[in-house]
Amino acid sequence: MSRTSRRAALLAVPAALLLALVPGTASAYPNPGTVSGSTVVHDPSMVRTSGGRYLLYATGGGLAYRTSTDRTAFTAGADAFATKPAWWSSYNTEAWAPDISYHGGKYLMYYAVSKFGYNTSAIGLAASTTGLPGSWSDYGVVYTSTTSSDYNAIDPNLFVDDDGKWWLSFGSWWTGIKMIRVDPATGKQYAGDTTRYSLASRPTGTKAVEAPFVVKRNGYYYLFASYDTCCAGTGSTYKVKVGRATSVTGPYYDKNGVALMNNGGTPVLESHGSVIGPGGQSVMKDVDGDLIVYHYYDGNDNGTPKLGINLLNWSSGWPVAY
């Protein structure tokens, strides 16, 4: 069945039944859509150009690149940066978790530079008129954290609101997901509002919440995040959860009314079958609907991280992957 016909079929399902389809057991989660070629990725972020080409960047090296013309067959190219910016060496030798978007006639890419398990971290910003490898100009450091911080400045995501205000969410473990306002003129923190807002946290038990991604649909702001442990192959417990709010800075609540600042989150994707630890997600609007783009660890391939893509249906008021 084509993507278009699958989407049409699901949209024809009554809203009451869609509510029942919100995942509650592993069998309710869809398998990733079919992809082929160079699909070994981690923390993917993807856009579609005006010409219909998909540009995907992911964790690793100078930010790993993949491209596709049909959203199915992906090929690899050179890293975003042929020469890594010199300032990275203060944090790490490779970059993580890029966030690519298109605003003001250019592609923007926020990314993180850090070491696994540490919060001496920095978020950087680059821009390009084409979005292609080798074309990126680095704008340097946007935001940092240190060992004395109660947050971790990684996993950035830019959200541009209907009123023209720019917001950057980020965070991993420690006290959870944060947000700052960004100046559209510079891509860096807005001088008129230097508040660091808190969006999601796990004050009891594990601190494992990271990789925020914010979208606005039908009057609500939705915060997607990855929960639990990544990067352990088939031992990963990563999963994607979501909450929503009427203000971009929160408070966010899950479907049961539990605050995301208090361990809340409605499941969107969890481990099922050979699809282990889905997470590191981003959301993009495509011609046939919204996509959730993520990585998972392939239980049939020794836990190799693979690209996952599914459509999202919003008719129940909550995102349902299919």
C-alpha positions in Angstrom: 0.0 0.0 0.0 1.4 3.5 -0.9 2.0 6.1 1.8 -0.8 8.2 0.5 -3.3 5.3 0.5 -2.2 4.2 4.0 -2.7 7.7 5.3 -6.1 8.0 3.7 -7.2 4.6 5.1 -6.2 5.7 8.6 -7.9 9.1 8.4 -11.1 7.2 7.5 -11.0 5.4 10.8 -13.5 6.9 13.4 -11.9 9.1 16.0 -13.1 6.8 18.8 -11.3 3.9 17.3 -8.1 6.0 16.8 -8.2 6.7 20.5 -8.1 3.0 21.1 -5.1 2.7 18.8 -2.9 4.9 20.9 -0.1 2.5 21.8 -0.5 0.8 25.1 1.2 -2.5 24.3 4.2 -3.4 22.1 2.0 -5.0 19.5 0.3 -1.6 18.9 3.5 0.1 17.6 4.1 0.1 13.8 7.3 -1.1 12.3 9.4 1.6 10.6 8.5 2.4 7.0 10.7 0.8 4.3 14.0 2.4 3.8 17.1 1.1 2.0 20.7 2.0 1.2 22.8 3.9 3.7 20.4 3.8 6.7 22.9 3.3 9.6 22.3 6.6 11.5 21.9 8.0 15.0 19.8 11.1 16.0 18.6 11.8 12.5 17.1 15.2 11.5 15.6 15.6 8.0 14.2 18.3 5.7 12.7 18.3 2.2 14.1 20.9 -0.2 11.8 22.8 -2.6 13.0 20.5 -5.3 11.9 17.4 -3.5 15.2 16.1 -2.2 15.5 14.9 1.3 18.6 16.1 3.3 19.3 14.1 6.5 22.0 14.9 9.0 22.9 12.7 12.0 25.4 12.2 14.9 29.0 11.4 14.1 32.2 12.9 12.8 31.6 16.3 11.3 27.9 15.5 11.2 27.0 12.6 9.0 24.9 13.2 5.8 22.4 11.1 3.9 20.1 12.0 1.0 17.2 10.6 -0.8 14.9 11.6 -3.7 12.0 9.3 -2.7 12.3 9.0 1.1 13.1 5.3 0.7 16.5 4.8 -0.9 19.2 6.8 1.0 22.8 7.4 0.0 25.7 8.7 2.0 27.8 11.8 1.2 30.5 13.8 2.9 30.1 15.1 6.4 28.6 18.6 6.8 32.0 20.0 7.8 35.0 19.0 5.8 37.1 20.7 8.5 35.8 20.6 12.0 35.5 24.1 13.7 38.5 24.6 16.0 36.3 25.4 19.0 35.0 21.9 19.1 38.2 20.6 20.6 37.3 22.1 23.9 34.4 19.7 24.1 34.8 16.7 21.8 36.2 15.8 18.3 32.8 15.0 16.8 29.3 16.6 16.8 26.0 15.1 17.9 22.3 15.4 17.4 21.9 18.0 14.6 18.7 19.8 14.1 18.2 21.0 10.5 15.5 23.5 9.4 14.9 26.2 6.7 14.2 29.8 7.7 14.8 33.1 6.0 16.1 31.7 2.8 18.8 29.5 4.4 19.2 26.2 6.1 20.1 26.3 9.8 21.7 23.5 11.8 22.0 23.5 15.5 24.1 20.7 17.0 25.9 19.6 20.1 29.5 19.0 21.0 30.1 17.0 24.2 31.4 13.8 25.7 29.1 10.9 26.6 27.9 11.1 30.2 29.3 14.6 30.9 27.6 18.0 30.9 30.6 20.1 29.9 28.8 20.7 26.6 28.1 23.3 23.9 25.4 23.9 21.3 26.7 25.3 18.0 25.0 26.8 15.0 25.8 26.6 11.3 24.0 28.0 8.2 24.0 27.2 4.5 22.1 28.4 1.4 22.0 24.8 -0.1 22.1 22.5 2.9 24.7 20.4 1.2 27.9 19.0 2.8 30.8 21.4 2.6 28.6 24.4 2.3 28.0 25.1 6.0 29.4 28.2 7.6 29.8 27.8 11.4 28.5 30.5 13.6 30.1 29.2 16.8 28.8 28.6 20.3 25.1 29.3 21.1 24.8 28.0 24.6 26.9 26.0 27.1 26.8 24.0 30.3 29.6 23.1 32.7 30.1 20.6 35.5 28.5 23.2 37.9 25.3 23.3 35.8 22.2 21.4 36.6 21.4 20.9 32.9 23.2 19.6 29.8 23.4 21.8 26.7 23.0 19.1 24.1 20.2 17.9 21.7 19.1 21.3 20.4 15.8 21.9 18.5 14.7 25.2 17.0 11.0 26.0 17.0 9.6 29.1 15.2 6.2 30.1 16.5 3.4 31.7 14.5 4.1 35.1 16.1 7.6 35.0 14.7 9.4 34.3 18.0 12.2 31.7 17.9 12.8 29.2 20.7 15.5 26.6 21.3 14.8 23.6 23.4 17.6 21.3 24.6 18.7 19.0 27.4 19.7 15.6 28.5 19.4 13.9 32.0 20.3 16.2 35.0 17.2 18.3 35.6 15.8 17.6 32.1 14.6 19.6 29.2 15.2 23.4 28.9 14.2 26.2 26.6 15.6 29.6 25.7 14.3 32.3 23.5 16.5 32.9 20.4 17.0 36.1 18.4 16.1 35.5 14.7 18.8 38.0 13.7 21.7 36.0 15.2 20.3 32.5 15.9 21.6 32.9 19.5 20.0 33.8 22.8 17.6 36.8 22.7 19.0 39.6 24.9 15.5 40.7 25.9 14.6 37.4 27.5 17.5 35.4 29.1 15.2 33.1 31.1 16.1 29.4 30.9 12.7 27.7 31.0 12.1 24.1 32.3 9.9 21.9 30.2 10.3 18.3 31.3 12.1 16.5 34.1 12.2 13.2 36.0 12.7 14.3 39.7 12.3 10.8 41.0 14.0 7.6 39.8 16.1 7.8 36.6 16.9 11.3 35.2 16.7 9.9 31.7 14.9 12.4 29.5 16.5 14.1 26.5 16.3 15.0 22.8 13.4 17.5 22.8 11.4 18.4 19.7 8.6 20.9 19.7 5.8 21.3 17.1 2.5 23.2 17.1 -0.6 21.5 15.8 -4.3 22.5 16.2 -3.6 25.2 18.8 -1.4 23.0 21.1 2.4 22.9 21.5 3.6 19.3 21.5 6.9 18.3 23.2 8.4 15.1 22.0 11.3 13.6 24.0 13.4 10.4 24.3 13.1 8.6 27.6 15.4 6.1 29.3 18.7 4.7 28.0 20.1 4.9 24.5 23.3 3.8 22.9 23.4 0.3 24.3 22.5 -1.7 21.2 19.9 -4.4 22.0 20.2 -3.4 25.6 18.8 0.1 24.9 15.5 1.0 26.6 15.0 4.3 24.7 11.4 5.3 23.9 9.6 8.4 22.6 7.0 10.2 24.6 5.0 13.4 24.2 3.2 16.0 26.2 1.3 19.1 25.1 0.7 22.7 26.3 -1.1 25.9 25.5 2.1 27.9 25.8 5.4 27.1 24.2 7.2 27.4 27.5 4.7 25.0 29.2 3.5 23.6 31.4 3.3 20.4 29.4 1.0 17.5 30.4 0.5 14.0 29.0 -2.8 12.4 28.0 -3.5 11.4 31.6 -2.9 14.9 32.9 0.5 14.2 34.4 3.0 17.0 34.1 6.1 16.4 32.1 8.0 18.1 34.9 6.9 15.2 37.1 7.8 12.1 35.1 4.9 12.5 32.7 4.8 11.5 29.0 2.4 9.7 26.7 4.1 6.9 24.6 4.5 7.4 20.9 7.1 4.7 20.1 8.6 1.9 22.2 10.6 -1.3 21.6 8.7 -4.0 19.8 10.0 -7.1 18.0 13.4 -6.4 16.5 12.9 -2.6 16.8 14.8 -1.9 20.0 15.0 1.5 21.7 13.5 3.9 19.2 14.4 7.5 19.9 16.6 10.5 19.0 13.5 11.7 17.1 12.6 14.7 15.0 9.3 15.6 13.3 9.0 17.1 9.9 6.0 18.1 7.7 6.0 16.4 4.4 3.6 16.4 1.4 1.7 13.4 2.7 1.6 14.4 6.4 3.9 14.7 9.4 6.8 12.3 9.8 8.6 11.1 12.9 12.2 10.4 12.0 14.3 8.5 14.5 16.8 5.8 15.1 16.4 2.3 16.5 18.6 -0.6 17.3 18.1 -3.5 14.9 17.6 -6.7 16.9 18.2 -8.7 13.7 21.5 -7.0 13.0 23.4 -7.1 16.3 21.9 -3.9 17.6 23.1 -1.7 14.7 21.4 1.8 14.8 19.1 2.2 11.8 16.9 4.9 10.4 13.2 4.7 11.2 10.5 6.8 9.5 6.7 6.7 10.2 3.8 9.0 9.5 1.9 10.6 12.4 -1.9 10.9 12.7 -3.2 13.7 15.0 -7.0 13.2 14.7 -7.3 12.0 18.3 -5.5 15.1 19.6 -2.3 13.1 20.2 0.3 11.9 17.7 -0.2 8.3 16.7 2.6 6.7 14.6 1.5 4.4 11.7 
